[in-house]
Amino acid sequence: MISYWKGLGQFIKFNVVGIMNTAVDFGVFMILNRYLGLIYAVSQVISYSCGMVNSYFLNKFWTFQKREGFTAIEVTKFILVNLCSLGVSLLVLYILQSKWSWEVLPSKVLATGFSVGVNFLGNKFWVFEATV
């Protein structure tokens, strides 16, 4: 039962971190694009990367409470999980939009749900290797 509550707590923290990552992404994007005049593509790459860096540190130390130092393997795993999560969201969006003709907002919500699930499980059990 303790493991269930620990996992639920981690999932809640993971989603709080996700909200913070979104704020970092949007904030950096607006500064770079609107105030510094960088083109949107460059602004997006930099702002998304800032959100991912924020995600890595907050999830490592706060969500999953891993105090060990940084390794290239861990960072590589983190990037791969995020790329898989992106791929899942794109696949779900493609299916719902192109194959089933769903509206955009419900498609995005469902794709985000799948993406969050893949991202959380990948981080918990592979990147930051949970001990049960």
Buried (B, 14 or more C-beta within 10 A) or exposed (E): EEEEEEBEEBBEBBEEBBEBBEEBBEEBBEBBBEEEEBEEEEBBEBBBEBBBEBBBEBBBEBBBEBEEEEEEEBEEBBEEBBEBBBEBBEEBBEBBBEEEEBEEEEBBEBBBEBBBEBBBBBBBEBBBEBEE
